[in-house]
């Protein structure tokens, strides 16, 4: 199935969880927010959130600065 992550198409297996995708991408979850189809996913739901064909994800990392 195909999903879009930060504007880039990606092929993943069906039934992949959000938690597994983040692990595969090497994303540190403690400093990350993830929106699935424009809705913020709570961190507690990452293991239970199953991705579906056509989902659009935005993975956002906070930036420091001043």
N, C-alpha and C positions, 0 to 999 in steps of 0.2 A: 504494500500500500504506500501511497505517497502523502507526505505531510510537508508543511513549509515551516522552517525554523529561521527566524530573523530574516525573512525574505528569500531564503535559499531552499529550493526543493530538495527533499531527502526521501529516499526509499527505506522503509523499515518494515519489520515483520508485523503481521496482524496481532493485536492483543498486547502490544508493547505498553508497559506502564510509563507514566511520566518519570517516575523515579529511575527506571532502567535507562530511559533515554538520557537523562541528565548524567548518569554514571558513565554511559557510553561516550558522551561528549566531554567528560572530565570536568563538569561544572560543579563548583563548590556551592552547595545548597545554602549554607549559612549566610551568604552574602548575595543572594540571588532572588529575584522575583520572576515568576513565570505567568504569562497570560496565555490561556488556551481559548482561541476564538474570541478574543477581546475581554475575557473574564479572568481576573486574577485567581489562580489556583492556590488555596491554602497549603502550606508545607505539609500539614498533617494528611492531606489528601493525595500527595504525590504517589505513594505506593498503590493506591486504589484507583487512580485516574488512568483509564485505558484510552490510548490514542486511537482515533478512527481515521479512515481514509479521508483526506481533504482538510484535516485539522490544520489550523494556522497558529503557530506558537511564537511568542516573543519572549526571549530570555534577556533580562535586564540586570546589569551589574551596577552597583552604585559607584559614582566617580567622586574622588576627593578633589579638593581644590579650594580656591578662595578668591 
